[in-house]
Amino acid sequence: MSLADRIATPSPLLALPIPPSGRATLASMGIDEGEAWTAEGVRIHYLVVPAVAFNVDAQFRREVDAYSLRWNLSVAPEDEPPPSTRGTIVYLHGWGSDGAMMLPWATALARQGYRGILPDLRHHGRSDEAPPGFGPREAGDILQLLPGWRQEGLVEGPVYLFGLSYGAATAIFMAAQADEAGTGQPTALVAVAPFDNAATAIERFAGEMLDGDALPWFAPRHVMDELPDAIVEAGRKLDVDLASIDVGQAAAATSTCMLLVHGGRDRLVPADSTQRIADAAPHARQVTLPFENHMTAGLRFDWLATPLGDWLQGVADTGGCPAIDLPPDPAD
C-alpha cells in the first residue's frame, strides 16, 4: 500500500470492536445501537446512550513516562430516579477510532442528564467504508441524520457537540454547516485537541512518529521527503484538497459557543493550532490541561465530565459563552 493510500485510509488504531456478548451487555444497560443512511447511501452505525445515572468509577494515574486509566461501569440501582434530560450530545471520535471509544464520556455525562449519540464516522468502525473527508464530509453526514434521529426520539432537547481530535475538527465543521443544512446551530460544542489544517496535521503526525518509535508505515526515514506529494495524491484519491481543509475558517463561520480543550504536552496539535482556531471563532473559550498530551487529554473524563456538563448547561441558560472553572486535577 502506498503512502498516499495509507493517508487516505483510516487504520483501526484505537477502535474498540464490541463482540456480540459485549453488545448484549450494553443493551442490558439501555445502550442501544442502530444504523442510518445518508442521502449518498452511506450507512452510519451509531450507539445511543440514555440519560441514566450510571455508576461510573474512573481513576486516571500519571507517572513520569506513562499513565493508566481504570474505568468501571454499572447500572444504577432501580430505585434511583433518572436525571432530568438536559439535551443530547453528539460524540465524535478521533481518526482510527470508533463511537464506542466515546462511551466513557457519554456515560459520565449521562449521569448529568445528557443523552448521547455516538456515531462511527464514515470509513470507521461499523459504518460504510466511504471516502473520508477529514471533517467537512463527515460533518455533512451527521447533519443529514440529525432530523431523523430527532423524529425517532433519539435526540431530545438542545443539541451539543463533543469531539476528540479528528472528531473535534468535525464538530466545528458541523457547526459551520448547520445553518445551510437546516438543522440550526448547536447550542454549544466542546472540541478536544482539534487540528487546524488537515495537511499540516498529517505532516505533524508523521514528524512525531519518526521522532520516536515510528508506526510501521512511517518506518522508512525517506517518508518525510515523500510526504508532501503523498498528501496531494491522497487528496486526489479522496477528491478533496487536504491543504484547504481549514478548521479556523470553519470556526469563523459559526456563532456557536465553543470550548477548545488543549493538552499542554500535546506535540501532535501544538498550542498555536488551537489558538488560531480560537482567534477565528466569534465565541470561543480555551482551557489548557498542563500535563496532558494528545492522547490523555481525551481520557480525562474522571476530571472534566462534571464541569463540562455544568458548562454546557450554563451556555444553554445564559445564551452566552461563559468561561469554565475546573476543580483541582485528581491525578496530581
C-alpha positions, 0 to 999 in steps of 0.5 A: 500500500502506498503512502498516499493510500495509507493517508487516505485510509483510516487504520483501526488504531484505537477502535474498540470492536464490541463482540456480540456478548459485549453488545448484549451487555450494553443493551442490558444497560439501555445502550442501544445501537442502530444504523442510518443512511445518508442521502449518498447511501452511506450507512452510519452505525451509531450507539445511543446512550440514555440519560441514566445515572450510571455508576461510573468509577474512573481513576486516571494515574500519571507517572513520569513516562506513562499513565493508566486509566481504570474505568468501571461501569454499572447500572444504577440501582432501580430505585434511583430516579433518572436525571432530568434530560438536559439535551443530547450530545453528539460524540465524535471520535478521533481518526482510527477510532470508533463511537464506542471509544466515546462511551466513557464520556457519554456515560459520565455525562449521562449521569448529568442528564445528557443523552448521547449519540455516538456515531462511527464516522464514515470509513470507521468502525461499523459504518460504510467504508466511504471516502473520508473527508477529514471533517467537512464530509463527515460533518455533512453526514451527521447533519443529514441524520440529525432530523431523523434521529430527532423524529425517532426520539433519539435526540431530545432537547438542545443539541451539543457537540463533543469531539476528540481530535479528528472528531473535534475538527468535525464538530466545528465543521458541523457547526459551520454547516448547520445553518445551510443544512437546516438543522440550526446551530448547536447550542454549544460544542466542546472540541478536544485537541482539534487540528487546524489544517488537515495537511499540516496535521498529517505532516505533524503526525508523521514528524512525531512518529519518526521522532520516536518509535515510528508506526510501521508505515512511517518506518522508512526515514525517506517518508518525510521527503515523500510526504508532501506529494503523498498528501496531494495524491491522497487528496486526489484519491479522496477528491478533496484538497487536504491543504484547504481543509481549514478548521479556523475558517470553519470556526469563523463561520459559526456563532456557536459557543465553543470550548477548545480543550488543549493538552499542554504536552500535546506535540501532535496539535501544538498550542498555536493550532488551537489558538488560531482556531480560537482567534477565528471563532466569534465565541470561543473559550480555551482551557489548557490541561498542563500535563496532558498530551494528545492522547490523555487529554481525551481520557480525562473524563474522571476530571472534566465530565462534571464541569463540562456538563455544568458548562454546557448547561450554563451556555444553554441558560445564559445564551452566552459563552461563559468561561469554565472553572475546573476543580483541582486535577485528581491525578496530581 
